[in-house]
Each structure stands twice: as structure tokens, then as C-alpha cells.
Amino acid sequence: MHEETRLPRNGKEFALFLAIISILSVNIIAPYGI
């Protein structure tokens, strides 16, 4: 088992990954105005 930069392989993990990134980016960007 080698743990490098792990990318999600299956659909469910990928969807969760995208959801987390979108939520984080909204929380970071939105307060400053777009």
C-alpha cells in the first residue's frame, strides 16, 4: 500500500470529493464577494 496523492477512483468518492471542494471554496470565496 502506497499513500501518495490519492485521487478518488469510484463515483461516490469522487462526488463526495467534489462536494467538499465546492463547499470549502464557497465558504472561502463568498464572504469576500465574487
C-alpha positions as CSV (number, residue, x, y, z in Angstrom):
1,M,0.0,0.0,0.0
2,H,1.5,3.3,-1.1
3,E,-0.2,6.5,0.0
4,E,0.7,9.3,-2.3
5,T,-1.6,11.9,-3.7
6,R,-4.7,9.8,-3.6
7,L,-7.4,10.5,-6.1
8,P,-10.9,9.1,-5.7
9,R,-11.5,6.2,-8.1
10,N,-15.2,5.4,-7.8
11,G,-18.1,7.7,-8.4
12,K,-19.3,8.0,-4.8
13,E,-15.9,9.1,-3.5
14,F,-15.5,11.5,-6.4
15,A,-18.9,13.1,-5.8
16,L,-18.0,13.5,-2.1
17,F,-14.7,15.0,-3.0
18,L,-16.3,17.5,-5.4
19,A,-18.9,18.4,-2.8
20,I,-16.3,19.1,-0.1
21,I,-14.2,21.2,-2.5
22,S,-17.3,23.2,-3.7
23,I,-18.4,23.8,-0.1
24,L,-14.9,24.9,1.0
25,S,-14.5,27.2,-2.0
26,V,-17.9,28.8,-1.4
27,N,-17.0,29.3,2.3
28,I,-13.7,30.8,1.4
29,I,-14.7,33.0,-1.6
30,A,-18.3,34.0,-0.8
31,P,-17.6,36.2,2.3
32,Y,-15.3,38.4,0.2
33,G,-17.7,38.9,-2.6
34,I,-17.3,37.5,-6.1
